Amino acid sequence: MDIYADILLLENIVMNYLILWLTSITLKVHAGRIKMLAASVVGALYALLIFFPGYNFLYTTVMKVLLSLLIIVIAFTPIRFREFLKQLSVFYLISFILGGAVFGLFYFTNTGTVTEGGVFLIKGIPLSVLAGAGLVTIIIIRLCLVPLYGYLEKRSLYRSFAINVGDKWVEAVGLLDTGNELFDPITNYPVIVVQYSAVKELLHEGIREIFEQNLEDDLENIYEGFKQANWVSRLRLIPFSSLGKEKGMLLGFKADGVIIGSRCLDKVIIAIYSKPLSENGEYAALLNPELIK
C-alpha cells in the first residue's frame, strides 16, 4: 500500500485540531490557535513514526497516554491538576466520538482498510468523509456533550448546608456563587444570601412581618422587629450592588452556626432576600466562596 506522508500528516493535523477545538468549546476553555496547531502537529508527527523502523515501542499504551498528556499541556497549559483531568477526559471522549463517526462512515461507504504495524489504518480517505465525520461530531458535541457538561458543572456548584440559631435549625441548598463577594462591613464576616422562605422558620414573628409586609427599607420597623425577637445584637445591614439593584441594602442577622459539608462555621452572616433566588427552585441561597476555602 502506498502511503503519502504529506497527506497523512495533513489529515492528522486537521483531525487533531478539530478534537482540540471541540474540547475547548465543550469546557469553555480559551486556547490559542497557535498552541492548538502546535499540539496537532505533535500528534500528527507521532502518527508518521509508524512507517519508520525501530519506533514500534512508541505505539505502546503507555506512550500513547503520554502523548495525550503532552498534547493537552501544549494546547491548554492547565494550571490546576483538576483542570488537566477534565481536559484530558473530554479530549478522549471527543476522540472516541470522532473516531466512531469516521469508522461508521467508512463502513457505509465500503472504503478499504489495512493494518500496518499493528495500527488500524484507512486508505483513500475522501475529503467528504472527513467533513461528514467532523460535522456529525460537532452536532453530537453541540446537542449532547456541551449541555450535559454544563449541567454537571452547575450541579457541582451546589452545596447543602444548615443554619443554626438558638435551638432551631433549617436546611437549604446553596449555589457556590463566585459573584458573591459580600462581607459584613462591621465584622468582615462572609455573607450567605438566603431567600426568605428558606429561613422563615428561624425568624420571630416580628421579623417575618418585615418581609411579608415589604418593610425592608423601614429602619424603625426593622429595629422594632429585631427588638421583639431580642435579636438587636444579631442585626446586620449588608450593602450590595446586584440582585436587581445598583445600590441596596440587605437585612441580615448573625447566625450561631452554619454547617457546610464537614465544616462547622460560627463567623457567618445570613442576609435575607425576599424573593426566590432560583427560577426553578434548584437552590435557595448564594454561598460566599470564602466559606468553602
Phi, psi and omega in degrees: 000133178274129178242126178264114187300320183294320179292315179299319180296314181296316180299318180291323177297315180298314181295316179298319180295319179298317179297315180294321179296316178294326176297316180294324178292315182299315183271356183055046180253131178283126177224129181293147181297322181295319180294318178293323178294318179298317178296323179294321179294318178301314179296322180291320178297323177300319181296331181286336185295343179300334185267005178249131181294147176090002182248015182299332181297338180287346183260023172281163180300319181299315182292325178294320177295317179298322177297317179300317179299317180296318179299316180296317180297316181294316186285317189244341181045061181294143180269316182261147181298324180296319177298318180300315180295320177299312182296319180294317181296313180292323177302314178295316182299314180293324177300318179293320180296314180295318178299319178296321179295318180297310182293326177296316179293323177293327179296317182282339179262359177058037177284144183290153178228163181206152175254127183229115178062030179083005180246134181282121181240154175243128182259149177065055182284113177288146178299327181296325179290316177300314180296319179295317179296319178297319180294316178299317180296316179300317180297315180297316181296313183295317186275333186242302190290315181298310177298321180296315180296320178299319179295313181295322179296319179293318180298329181290346180269355180277141178223132172277141180210166181228145180243135180240132170223118182062236179257015182251145177227145169227149178242149180204170174250129181243155176260126176290105190252110179294343178276352178274097178245032183279136175224147177294122182296341181272308184260346185065024175283145177294151185247134170256124177271119184236135178291149187306316185299334183280336182246005184307320184292343179276341193267145173291154181305322180296326178282325177300320181299328179302316183276325182285339178251012177055051182250025184296340180261001182264098185298325181295315179292325178298311180298317182295319180296317179288330177294318178300324181274358185059039183245016184303321181291341179272342188301133176222143173243117187252113177289143179212164179222049177208203180053038176092358179229140176286318178225120181209182181222128176260135177276132183215181180211158177275121178276155175286328179191153176225132178248121176236110184064239179260005183262131176251118186241139179240357180249069184223139176253135177257115175263133185260128177249129190290336184254164175297140180271338181237130181297323183259007177074019181290332179213160184233011182205157174246113184273138175285126181303336180300334183283345184260346183292000000 
